[in-house]
Amino acid sequence: MPHSILPPHGGYQKLLSFRKSEIVYDATVYFCGRFVDKRSRTHDQMIQAARSGKQNIVEGSMASGTSKEMEIKLTNVARASLEELLTDYRDFLRQKNAPEWPRDSAEVRRLRELNRLPDADYETFRPAIEHPDPTISANTIIGLIRVTSYLLDRQLQKLQEAFLREGGLRERMTKARIEARKNPGK
């Protein structure tokens, strides 16, 4: 068929936003297990927000073949979930009367360097994530959330641009049907 109705979709494993969100999720599970009371609502809420950030990237990527609108919505839900999680980490620091690292600090600069490594994964950040000082751990995860949120903001912009340029499923279906009518033997 000359015009495919369903474009390639999925492939979320290749998205840098997904890979970073997976680190954030794993880091949050570790952090909450170590520093947040398991009986508290915050424990569950933080893990669920981190999970939602990751899982909505997956779901949006898989839905993209039939609904660009759904892909954009779910990617935005992922972004919103990470913003909720960021607020939880900031609350944690505030309640402990601990500082959030300034954007120009040596620690944040080091995080940026590590995030630029092409194969950075949980192991790359493990010493800081699993540091015995919860302030270092929380600040590291805050930095990872910021990077992931930035990537999702860029991804959302690209998704919007692609939608305006290429349209959605209904437009592809109409185009394919018109083409099929013009060339009935093909």
OpenMM code with the backbone's topology and positions (N, CA, C; nanometers):
from openmm import Vec3, app, unit

residues = "MET PRO HIS SER ILE LEU PRO PRO HIS GLY GLY TYR GLN LYS LEU LEU SER PHE ARG LYS SER GLU ILE VAL TYR ASP ALA THR VAL TYR PHE CYS GLY ARG PHE VAL ASP LYS ARG SER ARG THR HIS ASP GLN MET ILE GLN ALA ALA ARG SER GLY LYS GLN ASN ILE VAL GLU GLY SER MET ALA SER GLY THR SER LYS GLU MET GLU ILE LYS LEU THR ASN VAL ALA ARG ALA SER LEU GLU GLU LEU LEU THR ASP TYR ARG ASP PHE LEU ARG GLN LYS ASN ALA PRO GLU TRP PRO ARG ASP SER ALA GLU VAL ARG ARG LEU ARG GLU LEU ASN ARG LEU PRO ASP ALA ASP TYR GLU THR PHE ARG PRO ALA ILE GLU HIS PRO ASP PRO THR ILE SER ALA ASN THR ILE ILE GLY LEU ILE ARG VAL THR SER TYR LEU LEU ASP ARG GLN LEU GLN LYS LEU GLN GLU ALA PHE LEU ARG GLU GLY GLY LEU ARG GLU ARG MET THR LYS ALA ARG ILE GLU ALA ARG LYS ASN PRO GLY LYS".split()
positions = [
    Vec3(0.0858, -0.1181, 0.0000),
    Vec3(0.0000, 0.0000, 0.0000),
    Vec3(0.0901, 0.1240, 0.0000),
    Vec3(0.0673, 0.2169, -0.0955),
    Vec3(0.1570, 0.3315, -0.1061),
    Vec3(0.1516, 0.4258, 0.0135),
    Vec3(0.0343, 0.4407, 0.0739),
    Vec3(0.0211, 0.5305, 0.1891),
    Vec3(-0.0161, 0.4488, 0.3120),
    Vec3(0.0713, 0.4489, 0.4092),
    Vec3(0.0416, 0.3768, 0.5326),
    Vec3(-0.0499, 0.4623, 0.6190),
    Vec3(-0.1547, 0.4014, 0.6663),
    Vec3(-0.2468, 0.4732, 0.7547),
    Vec3(-0.1857, 0.4864, 0.8938),
    Vec3(-0.1250, 0.3786, 0.9416),
    Vec3(-0.0629, 0.3806, 1.0741),
    Vec3(0.0878, 0.4025, 1.0596),
    Vec3(0.1352, 0.5131, 1.1118),
    Vec3(0.2793, 0.5373, 1.1048),
    Vec3(0.3525, 0.4495, 1.2049),
    Vec3(0.4840, 0.4389, 1.1911),
    Vec3(0.5572, 0.3654, 1.2947),
    Vec3(0.5293, 0.4282, 1.4311),
    Vec3(0.5151, 0.3452, 1.5316),
    Vec3(0.4899, 0.3962, 1.6661),
    Vec3(0.5553, 0.3040, 1.7672),
    Vec3(0.5517, 0.3443, 1.8926),
    Vec3(0.6244, 0.2704, 1.9953),
    Vec3(0.7672, 0.3224, 1.9979),
    Vec3(0.8601, 0.2372, 2.0242),
    Vec3(0.9999, 0.2782, 2.0263),
    Vec3(1.0370, 0.3667, 2.1435),
    Vec3(0.9545, 0.3662, 2.2453),
    Vec3(0.9787, 0.4524, 2.3616),
    Vec3(1.1126, 0.4230, 2.4284),
    Vec3(1.1622, 0.2978, 2.4143),
    Vec3(1.2888, 0.2621, 2.4776),
    Vec3(1.4038, 0.3479, 2.4256),
    Vec3(1.3894, 0.4008, 2.3058),
    Vec3(1.4945, 0.4838, 2.2460),
    Vec3(1.4850, 0.6300, 2.2897),
    Vec3(1.3714, 0.6673, 2.3470),
    Vec3(1.3539, 0.8066, 2.3891),
    Vec3(1.4388, 0.8364, 2.5116),
    Vec3(1.5170, 0.9424, 2.5030),
    Vec3(1.5978, 0.9830, 2.6171),
    Vec3(1.5088, 1.0201, 2.7352),
    Vec3(1.3939, 1.0789, 2.7064),
    Vec3(1.3010, 1.1133, 2.8147),
    Vec3(1.2562, 0.9882, 2.8900),
    Vec3(1.2339, 0.8790, 2.8186),
    Vec3(1.1944, 0.7545, 2.8840),
    Vec3(1.3088, 0.7001, 2.9691),
    Vec3(1.4289, 0.6974, 2.9131),
    Vec3(1.5435, 0.6434, 2.9869),
    Vec3(1.5708, 0.7233, 3.1144),
    Vec3(1.5571, 0.8562, 3.1058),
    Vec3(1.5769, 0.9389, 3.2255),
    Vec3(1.4632, 0.9172, 3.3249),
    Vec3(1.3401, 0.9029, 3.2745),
    Vec3(1.2266, 0.8814, 3.3660),
    Vec3(1.2391, 0.7479, 3.4375),
    Vec3(1.2994, 0.6511, 3.3736),
    Vec3(1.3217, 0.5218, 3.4372),
    Vec3(1.4215, 0.5355, 3.5533),
    Vec3(1.5245, 0.6170, 3.5333),
    Vec3(1.6204, 0.6437, 3.6420),
    Vec3(1.5485, 0.7139, 3.7576),
    Vec3(1.4648, 0.8123, 3.7235),
    Vec3(1.3901, 0.8859, 3.8270),
    Vec3(1.3001, 0.7906, 3.9043),
    Vec3(1.2333, 0.7008, 3.8346),
    Vec3(1.1455, 0.6050, 3.9018),
    Vec3(1.2248, 0.5151, 3.9972),
    Vec3(1.3313, 0.4537, 3.9453),
    Vec3(1.4123, 0.3649, 4.0289),
    Vec3(1.4725, 0.4399, 4.1478),
    Vec3(1.5174, 0.5623, 4.1231),
    Vec3(1.5751, 0.6433, 4.2307),
    Vec3(1.4704, 0.6762, 4.3364),
    Vec3(1.3488, 0.7050, 4.2932),
    Vec3(1.2413, 0.7384, 4.3864),
    Vec3(1.2018, 0.6172, 4.4703),
    Vec3(1.1965, 0.5007, 4.4083),
    Vec3(1.1675, 0.3787, 4.4844),
    Vec3(1.2740, 0.3602, 4.5920),
    Vec3(1.4001, 0.3789, 4.5553),
    Vec3(1.5080, 0.3665, 4.6530),
    Vec3(1.4928, 0.4732, 4.7628),
    Vec3(1.4771, 0.5983, 4.7207),
    Vec3(1.4703, 0.7106, 4.8153),
    Vec3(1.3570, 0.6905, 4.9154),
    Vec3(1.2401, 0.6589, 4.8655),
    Vec3(1.1238, 0.6421, 4.9539),
    Vec3(1.1433, 0.5234, 5.0476),
    Vec3(1.2020, 0.4159, 4.9964),
    Vec3(1.2286, 0.2999, 5.0807),
    Vec3(1.3259, 0.3309, 5.1928),
    Vec3(1.4140, 0.4242, 5.1678),
    Vec3(1.5171, 0.4562, 5.2671),
    Vec3(1.4814, 0.5744, 5.3569),
    Vec3(1.4188, 0.6793, 5.3000),
    Vec3(1.4045, 0.8047, 5.3735),
    Vec3(1.2610, 0.8493, 5.4036),
    Vec3(1.1616, 0.7798, 5.3494),
    Vec3(1.0226, 0.8201, 5.3717),
    Vec3(0.9488, 0.7047, 5.4400),
    Vec3(0.8760, 0.7365, 5.5454),
    Vec3(0.8020, 0.6354, 5.6213),
    Vec3(0.7085, 0.5583, 5.5278),
    Vec3(0.7249, 0.4270, 5.5240),
    Vec3(0.6457, 0.3415, 5.4342),
    Vec3(0.4962, 0.3488, 5.4628),
    Vec3(0.4594, 0.3885, 5.5843),
    Vec3(0.3175, 0.3965, 5.6199),
    Vec3(0.2556, 0.5300, 5.5801),
    Vec3(0.3387, 0.6228, 5.5355),
    Vec3(0.2852, 0.7550, 5.5012),
    Vec3(0.2280, 0.7566, 5.3603),
    Vec3(0.1319, 0.8409, 5.3425),
    Vec3(0.0716, 0.8595, 5.2100),
    Vec3(0.1741, 0.9153, 5.1112),
    Vec3(0.2653, 0.9968, 5.1619),
    Vec3(0.3680, 1.0568, 5.0763),
    Vec3(0.4535, 0.9490, 5.0099),
    Vec3(0.4862, 0.8450, 5.0831),
    Vec3(0.5662, 0.7342, 5.0290),
    Vec3(0.5021, 0.6809, 4.9013),
    Vec3(0.3755, 0.6443, 4.9106),
    Vec3(0.3044, 0.5893, 4.7950),
    Vec3(0.2860, 0.6929, 4.6850),
    Vec3(0.2539, 0.8151, 4.7236),
    Vec3(0.2290, 0.9216, 4.6257),
    Vec3(0.3539, 0.9502, 4.5416),
    Vec3(0.4693, 0.9553, 4.6071),
    Vec3(0.5930, 0.9838, 4.5342),
    Vec3(0.6254, 0.8718, 4.4354),
    Vec3(0.6108, 0.7489, 4.4805),
    Vec3(0.6391, 0.6358, 4.3911),
    Vec3(0.5398, 0.6343, 4.2751),
    Vec3(0.4129, 0.6624, 4.3033),
    Vec3(0.3132, 0.6638, 4.1963),
    Vec3(0.3365, 0.7782, 4.0981),
    Vec3(0.3785, 0.8934, 4.1464),
    Vec3(0.4079, 1.0058, 4.0561),
    Vec3(0.5260, 0.9718, 3.9663),
    Vec3(0.6291, 0.9098, 4.0235),
    Vec3(0.7456, 0.8696, 3.9439),
    Vec3(0.7066, 0.7630, 3.8417),
    Vec3(0.6240, 0.6690, 3.8843),
    Vec3(0.5776, 0.5636, 3.7932),
    Vec3(0.4930, 0.6233, 3.6809),
    Vec3(0.4057, 0.7149, 3.7163),
    Vec3(0.3197, 0.7794, 3.6171),
    Vec3(0.4037, 0.8547, 3.5141),
    Vec3(0.5100, 0.9206, 3.5594),
    Vec3(0.5981, 0.9893, 3.4664),
    Vec3(0.6536, 0.8943, 3.3626),
    Vec3(0.6964, 0.7788, 3.4056),
    Vec3(0.7540, 0.6789, 3.3147),
    Vec3(0.6476, 0.6107, 3.2296),
    Vec3(0.5429, 0.5627, 3.2940),
    Vec3(0.4434, 0.4824, 3.2236),
    Vec3(0.3642, 0.5623, 3.1200),
    Vec3(0.3414, 0.6898, 3.1454),
    Vec3(0.2674, 0.7697, 3.0474),
    Vec3(0.3500, 0.7980, 2.9225),
    Vec3(0.4809, 0.7974, 2.9340),
    Vec3(0.5651, 0.8065, 2.8143),
    Vec3(0.5463, 0.6810, 2.7301),
    Vec3(0.5451, 0.5656, 2.7962),
    Vec3(0.5239, 0.4379, 2.7272),
    Vec3(0.3878, 0.4371, 2.6587),
    Vec3(0.2842, 0.4692, 2.7336),
    Vec3(0.1484, 0.4636, 2.6794),
    Vec3(0.1302, 0.5635, 2.5649),
    Vec3(0.1850, 0.6833, 2.5799),
    Vec3(0.1745, 0.7822, 2.4733),
    Vec3(0.2454, 0.7371, 2.3475),
    Vec3(0.3613, 0.6787, 2.3630),
    Vec3(0.4370, 0.6291, 2.2485),
    Vec3(0.3605, 0.5189, 2.1760),
    Vec3(0.3011, 0.4288, 2.2513),
    Vec3(0.2263, 0.3192, 2.1893),
    Vec3(0.0957, 0.3673, 2.1257),
    Vec3(0.0347, 0.4701, 2.1813),
    Vec3(-0.0908, 0.5228, 2.1265),
    Vec3(-0.0673, 0.6110, 2.0044),
    Vec3(0.0546, 0.6503, 1.9803),
    Vec3(0.0840, 0.7489, 1.8753),
    Vec3(0.0441, 0.7037, 1.7350),
    Vec3(0.0388, 0.5738, 1.7120),
    Vec3(0.0017, 0.5253, 1.5790),
    Vec3(-0.1402, 0.5599, 1.5406),
    Vec3(-0.2297, 0.5649, 1.6378),
    Vec3(-0.3700, 0.5929, 1.6073),
    Vec3(-0.4186, 0.7268, 1.6604),
    Vec3(-0.3451, 0.7869, 1.7536),
    Vec3(-0.3929, 0.9132, 1.8083),
    Vec3(-0.2770, 1.0030, 1.8509),
    Vec3(-0.2472, 1.0992, 1.7666),
    Vec3(-0.1453, 1.1981, 1.8025),
    Vec3(-0.1937, 1.2823, 1.9202),
    Vec3(-0.3246, 1.3050, 1.9253),
    Vec3(-0.3816, 1.3800, 2.0367),
    Vec3(-0.3545, 1.3072, 2.1684),
    Vec3(-0.3764, 1.1752, 2.1701),
    Vec3(-0.3536, 1.0971, 2.2910),
    Vec3(-0.2052, 1.0958, 2.3270),
    Vec3(-0.1196, 1.0866, 2.2262),
    Vec3(0.0241, 1.0891, 2.2527),
    Vec3(0.0645, 1.2199, 2.3204),
    Vec3(0.0129, 1.3301, 2.2700),
    Vec3(0.0437, 1.4604, 2.3294),
    Vec3(-0.0121, 1.4685, 2.4716),
    Vec3(-0.1360, 1.4249, 2.4895),
    Vec3(-0.1974, 1.4292, 2.6227),
    Vec3(-0.1192, 1.3457, 2.7241),
    Vec3(-0.0852, 1.2239, 2.6860),
    Vec3(-0.0165, 1.1348, 2.7797),
    Vec3(0.1256, 1.1823, 2.8084),
    Vec3(0.1912, 1.2378, 2.7093),
    Vec3(0.3249, 1.2935, 2.7321),
    Vec3(0.3153, 1.4112, 2.8289),
    Vec3(0.2100, 1.4892, 2.8156),
    Vec3(0.1893, 1.6004, 2.9077),
    Vec3(0.1551, 1.5511, 3.0489),
    Vec3(0.0818, 1.4398, 3.0594),
    Vec3(0.0543, 1.3805, 3.1907),
    Vec3(0.1855, 1.3353, 3.2547),
    Vec3(0.2737, 1.2766, 3.1754),
    Vec3(0.4054, 1.2368, 3.2273),
    Vec3(0.4785, 1.3583, 3.2816),
    Vec3(0.4741, 1.4666, 3.2067),
    Vec3(0.5421, 1.5905, 3.2477),
    Vec3(0.4802, 1.6439, 3.3785),
    Vec3(0.3479, 1.6413, 3.3871),
    Vec3(0.2784, 1.6906, 3.5068),
    Vec3(0.3090, 1.6021, 3.6283),
    Vec3(0.3159, 1.4725, 3.6080),
    Vec3(0.3476, 1.3811, 3.7185),
    Vec3(0.4866, 1.4090, 3.7733),
    Vec3(0.5807, 1.4376, 3.6854),
    Vec3(0.7160, 1.4677, 3.7311),
    Vec3(0.7222, 1.6019, 3.8039),
    Vec3(0.6378, 1.6951, 3.7636),
    Vec3(0.6320, 1.8232, 3.8353),
    Vec3(0.5780, 1.8013, 3.9766),
    Vec3(0.4789, 1.7154, 3.9900),
    Vec3(0.4264, 1.6797, 4.1223),
    Vec3(0.5371, 1.6164, 4.2071),
    Vec3(0.6122, 1.5255, 4.1469),
    Vec3(0.7211, 1.4590, 4.2180),
    Vec3(0.8292, 1.5582, 4.2594),
    Vec3(0.8614, 1.6508, 4.1708),
    Vec3(0.9600, 1.7544, 4.2020),
    Vec3(0.9173, 1.8327, 4.3266),
    Vec3(0.7907, 1.8655, 4.3337),
    Vec3(0.7378, 1.9386, 4.4490),
    Vec3(0.7511, 1.8559, 4.5774),
    Vec3(0.7284, 1.7248, 4.5672),
    Vec3(0.7456, 1.6387, 4.6842),
    Vec3(0.8902, 1.6401, 4.7342),
    Vec3(0.9850, 1.6341, 4.6435),
    Vec3(1.1262, 1.6386, 4.6849),
    Vec3(1.1611, 1.7746, 4.7448),
    Vec3(1.1085, 1.8809, 4.6866),
    Vec3(1.1334, 2.0140, 4.7435),
    Vec3(1.0702, 2.0256, 4.8827),
    Vec3(0.9512, 1.9692, 4.8982),
    Vec3(0.8880, 1.9676, 5.0309),
    Vec3(0.9743, 1.8914, 5.1311),
    Vec3(1.0280, 1.7784, 5.0884),
    Vec3(1.1142, 1.6991, 5.1754),
    Vec3(1.2315, 1.7836, 5.2246),
    Vec3(1.2977, 1.8515, 5.1320),
    Vec3(1.4124, 1.9351, 5.1702),
    Vec3(1.3689, 2.0485, 5.2631),
    Vec3(1.2596, 2.1143, 5.2301),
    Vec3(1.2113, 2.2266, 5.3107),
    Vec3(1.1780, 2.1808, 5.4529),
    Vec3(1.1109, 2.0660, 5.4638),
    Vec3(1.0732, 2.0151, 5.5952),
    Vec3(1.1938, 1.9714, 5.6777),
    Vec3(1.3016, 1.9359, 5.6121),
    Vec3(1.4258, 1.8992, 5.6819),
    Vec3(1.5167, 2.0207, 5.7007),
    Vec3(1.4659, 2.1358, 5.6563),
    Vec3(1.5450, 2.2588, 5.6617),
    Vec3(1.6792, 2.2420, 5.5899),
    Vec3(1.6745, 2.1695, 5.4777),
    Vec3(1.7938, 2.1415, 5.3974),
    Vec3(1.7870, 2.2223, 5.2678),
    Vec3(1.9003, 2.2667, 5.2189),
    Vec3(1.9002, 2.3506, 5.0991),
    Vec3(1.8829, 2.2703, 4.9695),
    Vec3(1.8186, 2.3331, 4.8738),
    Vec3(1.8178, 2.2806, 4.7373),
    Vec3(1.9411, 2.3391, 4.6686),
    Vec3(2.0117, 2.2550, 4.5949),
    Vec3(2.1334, 2.3019, 4.5301),
    Vec3(2.1028, 2.4124, 4.4289),
    Vec3(2.1759, 2.5226, 4.4348),
    Vec3(2.1588, 2.6281, 4.3340),
    Vec3(2.2005, 2.5764, 4.1955),
    Vec3(2.1373, 2.6297, 4.0928),
    Vec3(2.1640, 2.5840, 3.9553),
    Vec3(2.3093, 2.5997, 3.9130),
    Vec3(2.3808, 2.6929, 3.9741),
    Vec3(2.5205, 2.7156, 3.9360),
    Vec3(2.6196, 2.6483, 4.0317),
    Vec3(2.5712, 2.5602, 4.1193),
    Vec3(2.6596, 2.4935, 4.2161),
    Vec3(2.7450, 2.3881, 4.1464),
    Vec3(2.8541, 2.3526, 4.2115),
    Vec3(2.9435, 2.2489, 4.1584),
    Vec3(2.8698, 2.1157, 4.1444),
    Vec3(2.7801, 2.0861, 4.2389),
    Vec3(2.7053, 1.9598, 4.2343),
    Vec3(2.6132, 1.9541, 4.1120),
    Vec3(2.5456, 2.0629, 4.0843),
    Vec3(2.4555, 2.0667, 3.9683),
    Vec3(2.5363, 2.0603, 3.8386),
    Vec3(2.6497, 2.1271, 3.8353),
    Vec3(2.7359, 2.1195, 3.7159),
    Vec3(2.7827, 1.9758, 3.6922),
    Vec3(2.8162, 1.9052, 3.7997),
    Vec3(2.8584, 1.7654, 3.7871),
    Vec3(2.7433, 1.6780, 3.7377),
    Vec3(2.6247, 1.7024, 3.7877),
    Vec3(2.5073, 1.6282, 3.7386),
    Vec3(2.4863, 1.6509, 3.5894),
    Vec3(2.5033, 1.7744, 3.5459),
    Vec3(2.4891, 1.8046, 3.4024),
    Vec3(2.5910, 1.7259, 3.3207),
    Vec3(2.7134, 1.7204, 3.3696),
    Vec3(2.8176, 1.6430, 3.2999),
    Vec3(2.7770, 1.4965, 3.2881),
    Vec3(2.7321, 1.4393, 3.3983),
    Vec3(2.6914, 1.2985, 3.3974),
    Vec3(2.5718, 1.2753, 3.3054),
    Vec3(2.4785, 1.3686, 3.3035),
    Vec3(2.3604, 1.3549, 3.2178),
    Vec3(2.3951, 1.3625, 3.0697),
    Vec3(2.5072, 1.4213, 3.0375),
    Vec3(2.5495, 1.4305, 2.8971),
    Vec3(2.6130, 1.3017, 2.8467),
    Vec3(2.6482, 1.2120, 2.9376),
    Vec3(2.7053, 1.0845, 2.8948),
    Vec3(2.5997, 1.0077, 2.8163),
    Vec3(2.6345, 0.9571, 2.6978),
    Vec3(2.5333, 0.8930, 2.6125),
    Vec3(2.4675, 0.7693, 2.6736),
    Vec3(2.5386, 0.6963, 2.7552),
    Vec3(2.4815, 0.5749, 2.8133),
    Vec3(2.4585, 0.5872, 2.9636),
    Vec3(2.4362, 0.7092, 3.0114),
    Vec3(2.4127, 0.7297, 3.1541),
    Vec3(2.2891, 0.6511, 3.1963),
    Vec3(2.3033, 0.5765, 3.3054),
    Vec3(2.1913, 0.4999, 3.3588),
    Vec3(2.1929, 0.5111, 3.5116),
    Vec3(2.1141, 0.4308, 3.5760),
    Vec3(2.1060, 0.4382, 3.7223),
    Vec3(2.2440, 0.4227, 3.7853),
    Vec3(2.3229, 0.3310, 3.7325),
    Vec3(2.4568, 0.3064, 3.7869),
    Vec3(2.5429, 0.4323, 3.7830),
    Vec3(2.5245, 0.5136, 3.6816),
    Vec3(2.6003, 0.6386, 3.6678),
    Vec3(2.5767, 0.7283, 3.7894),
    Vec3(2.4538, 0.7298, 3.8371),
    Vec3(2.4132, 0.8209, 3.9449),
    Vec3(2.4024, 0.7521, 4.0814),
    Vec3(2.4240, 0.6217, 4.0841),
    Vec3(2.4035, 0.5442, 4.2071),
    Vec3(2.4746, 0.6034, 4.3297),
    Vec3(2.6025, 0.6421, 4.3211),
    Vec3(2.6685, 0.6937, 4.4423),
    Vec3(2.5953, 0.8138, 4.5041),
    Vec3(2.5394, 0.8999, 4.4201),
    Vec3(2.4681, 1.0175, 4.4727),
    Vec3(2.3251, 0.9824, 4.5125),
    Vec3(2.2580, 0.8990, 4.4328),
    Vec3(2.1202, 0.8597, 4.4655),
    Vec3(2.1177, 0.7825, 4.5975),
    Vec3(2.2110, 0.6927, 4.6147),
    Vec3(2.2124, 0.6067, 4.7330),
    Vec3(2.3063, 0.6594, 4.8418),
    Vec3(2.3367, 0.7865, 4.8361),
    Vec3(2.4215, 0.8488, 4.9379),
    Vec3(2.3503, 0.8433, 5.0733),
    Vec3(2.4245, 0.8210, 5.1815),
    Vec3(2.3583, 0.8146, 5.3129),
    Vec3(2.2944, 0.9464, 5.3569),
    Vec3(2.3383, 1.0561, 5.2996),
    Vec3(2.2800, 1.1865, 5.3331),
    Vec3(2.1575, 1.2088, 5.2438),
    Vec3(2.0365, 1.2142, 5.3006),
    Vec3(1.9162, 1.2290, 5.2185),
    Vec3(1.9132, 1.3608, 5.1399),
    Vec3(1.9854, 1.4613, 5.1868),
    Vec3(1.9912, 1.5889, 5.1142),
    Vec3(2.0608, 1.5710, 4.9797),
    Vec3(2.1684, 1.4959, 4.9792),
    Vec3(2.2412, 1.4694, 4.8542),
    Vec3(2.1548, 1.3845, 4.7615),
    Vec3(2.0929, 1.2825, 4.8165),
    Vec3(2.0063, 1.1962, 4.7364),
    Vec3(1.8903, 1.2762, 4.6759),
    Vec3(1.8197, 1.3529, 4.7575),
    Vec3(1.7047, 1.4308, 4.7088),
    Vec3(1.7476, 1.5318, 4.6030),
    Vec3(1.8567, 1.6014, 4.6268),
    Vec3(1.9034, 1.7003, 4.5292),
    Vec3(1.9453, 1.6358, 4.3969),
    Vec3(2.0052, 1.5191, 4.4046),
    Vec3(2.0426, 1.4465, 4.2831),
    Vec3(1.9178, 1.4109, 4.2030),
    Vec3(1.8175, 1.3608, 4.2721),
    Vec3(1.6939, 1.3213, 4.2034),
    Vec3(1.6218, 1.4452, 4.1496),
    Vec3(1.6259, 1.5537, 4.2216),
    Vec3(1.5691, 1.6794, 4.1703),
    Vec3(1.6367, 1.7162, 4.0383),
    Vec3(1.7692, 1.7037, 4.0339),
    Vec3(1.8406, 1.7325, 3.9092),
    Vec3(1.7983, 1.6405, 3.7957),
    Vec3(1.7777, 1.5131, 3.8267),
    Vec3(1.7332, 1.4172, 3.7249),
    Vec3(1.5913, 1.4484, 3.6783),
    Vec3(1.5056, 1.4894, 3.7697),
    Vec3(1.3691, 1.5271, 3.7317),
    Vec3(1.3724, 1.6490, 3.6404),
    Vec3(1.4543, 1.7462, 3.6733),
    Vec3(1.4642, 1.8663, 3.5892),
    Vec3(1.5065, 1.8315, 3.4467),
    Vec3(1.6062, 1.7448, 3.4344),
    Vec3(1.6521, 1.7039, 3.3015),
    Vec3(1.5395, 1.6329, 3.2262),
    Vec3(1.4726, 1.5418, 3.2943),
    Vec3(1.3634, 1.4667, 3.2315),
    Vec3(1.2500, 1.5606, 3.1903),
    Vec3(1.2171, 1.6548, 3.2758),
    Vec3(1.1110, 1.7517, 3.2440),
    Vec3(1.1494, 1.8379, 3.1235),
    Vec3(1.2731, 1.8791, 3.1187),
    Vec3(1.3222, 1.9563, 3.0035),
    Vec3(1.3076, 1.8741, 2.8750),
    Vec3(1.3475, 1.7477, 2.8812),
    Vec3(1.3352, 1.6610, 2.7634),
    Vec3(1.1889, 1.6434, 2.7225),
    Vec3(1.1004, 1.6291, 2.8204),
    Vec3(0.9578, 1.6154, 2.7886),
    Vec3(0.9011, 1.7440, 2.7310),
    Vec3(0.9454, 1.8591, 2.7805),
    Vec3(0.9014, 1.9867, 2.7221),
    Vec3(0.9410, 1.9937, 2.5747),
    Vec3(1.0636, 1.9555, 2.5454),
    Vec3(1.1098, 1.9545, 2.4051),
    Vec3(1.0315, 1.8527, 2.3223),
    Vec3(1.0070, 1.7361, 2.3806),
    Vec3(0.9313, 1.6325, 2.3115),
    Vec3(0.7895, 1.6806, 2.2792),
    Vec3(0.7262, 1.7462, 2.3744),
    Vec3(0.5916, 1.8001, 2.3508),
    Vec3(0.5926, 1.9027, 2.2382),
    Vec3(0.6931, 1.9876, 2.2358),
    Vec3(0.7038, 2.0871, 2.1282),
    Vec3(0.7163, 2.0181, 1.9930),
    Vec3(0.7995, 1.9151, 1.9847),
    Vec3(0.8183, 1.8401, 1.8591),
    Vec3(0.6904, 1.7670, 1.8189),
    Vec3(0.6194, 1.7114, 1.9158),
    Vec3(0.4938, 1.6429, 1.8861),
    Vec3(0.3903, 1.7394, 1.8297),
    Vec3(0.3833, 1.8585, 1.8880),
    Vec3(0.2897, 1.9596, 1.8376),
    Vec3(0.3262, 2.0017, 1.6957),
    Vec3(0.4534, 2.0236, 1.6720),
    Vec3(0.4986, 2.0631, 1.5379),
    Vec3(0.4681, 1.9533, 1.4367),
    Vec3(0.4939, 1.8281, 1.4736),
    Vec3(0.4664, 1.7152, 1.3836),
    Vec3(0.3177, 1.7039, 1.3542),
    Vec3(0.2343, 1.7255, 1.4554),
    Vec3(0.0900, 1.7187, 1.4337),
    Vec3(0.0449, 1.8264, 1.3355),
    Vec3(0.0947, 1.9475, 1.3523),
    Vec3(0.0570, 2.0560, 1.2614),
    Vec3(0.1039, 2.0273, 1.1191),
    Vec3(0.2193, 1.9655, 1.1066),
    Vec3(0.2769, 1.9361, 0.9758),
    Vec3(0.2108, 1.8148, 0.9098),
    Vec3(0.1862, 1.7091, 0.9881),
    Vec3(0.1434, 1.5810, 0.9307),
    Vec3(-0.0025, 1.5453, 0.9568),
    Vec3(-0.0645, 1.6086, 1.0551),
    Vec3(-0.2023, 1.5756, 1.0886),
    Vec3(-0.2115, 1.4496, 1.1711),
    Vec3(-0.3339, 1.3969, 1.1765),
    Vec3(-0.3594, 1.2790, 1.2577),
    Vec3(-0.4136, 1.1643, 1.1757),
    Vec3(-0.4680, 1.0663, 1.2442),
    Vec3(-0.5163, 0.9439, 1.1807),
    Vec3(-0.6266, 0.9703, 1.0785),
    Vec3(-0.7235, 1.0531, 1.1120),
    Vec3(-0.8342, 1.0792, 1.0182),
    Vec3(-0.7831, 1.1374, 0.8867),
    Vec3(-0.6876, 1.2273, 0.8974),
    Vec3(-0.6320, 1.2865, 0.7748),
    Vec3(-0.5565, 1.1824, 0.6930),
    Vec3(-0.4809, 1.0953, 0.7593),
    Vec3(-0.4090, 0.9888, 0.6873),
    Vec3(-0.5067, 0.8906, 0.6238),
    Vec3(-0.6142, 0.8594, 0.6962),
    Vec3(-0.7139, 0.7667, 0.6421),
    Vec3(-0.7816, 0.8262, 0.5188),
    Vec3(-0.8188, 0.9525, 0.5274),
    Vec3(-0.8822, 1.0196, 0.4135),
    Vec3(-0.7873, 1.0232, 0.2945),
    Vec3(-0.6638, 1.0590, 0.3179),
    Vec3(-0.5642, 1.0657, 0.2106),
    Vec3(-0.5438, 0.9283, 0.1460),
    Vec3(-0.5346, 0.8248, 0.2287),
    Vec3(-0.5161, 0.6890, 0.1766),
    Vec3(-0.6376, 0.6445, 0.0958),
    Vec3(-0.7558, 0.6780, 0.1441),
    Vec3(-0.8794, 0.6389, 0.0732),
    Vec3(-0.8895, 0.7106, -0.0606),
    Vec3(-0.8581, 0.8381, -0.0644),
    Vec3(-0.8595, 0.9144, -0.1899),
    Vec3(-0.7590, 0.8544, -0.2877),
    Vec3(-0.6409, 0.8221, -0.2389),
    Vec3(-0.5380, 0.7615, -0.3227),
    Vec3(-0.5827, 0.6262, -0.3761),
    Vec3(-0.6499, 0.5473, -0.2915),
    Vec3(-0.6988, 0.4152, -0.3324),
    Vec3(-0.8070, 0.4298, -0.4408),
    Vec3(-0.8884, 0.5314, -0.4326),
    Vec3(-0.9936, 0.5532, -0.5337),
    Vec3(-0.9330, 0.5982, -0.6676),
    Vec3(-0.8270, 0.6781, -0.6585),
    Vec3(-0.7607, 0.7246, -0.7806),
    Vec3(-0.6915, 0.6088, -0.8536),
    Vec3(-0.6368, 0.5159, -0.7768),
    Vec3(-0.5613, 0.4050, -0.8324),
    Vec3(-0.6193, 0.2720, -0.7825),
    Vec3(-0.7378, 0.2338, -0.8333),
    Vec3(-0.8063, 0.1162, -0.7785),
    Vec3(-0.7299, -0.0156, -0.7964),
    Vec3(-0.6432, -0.0256, -0.8929),
    Vec3(-0.5724, -0.1519, -0.9153),
    Vec3(-0.4472, -0.1671, -0.8315),
    Vec3(-0.4095, -0.0661, -0.7567),
    Vec3(-0.2838, -0.0755, -0.6816),
    Vec3(-0.3067, -0.1052, -0.5371),
] * unit.nanometer
topology = app.Topology()
chain = topology.addChain("A")
for resn in residues:
    res = topology.addResidue(resn, chain)
    for name in ("N", "CA", "C"):
        topology.addAtom(name, app.Element.getBySymbol(name[0]), res)
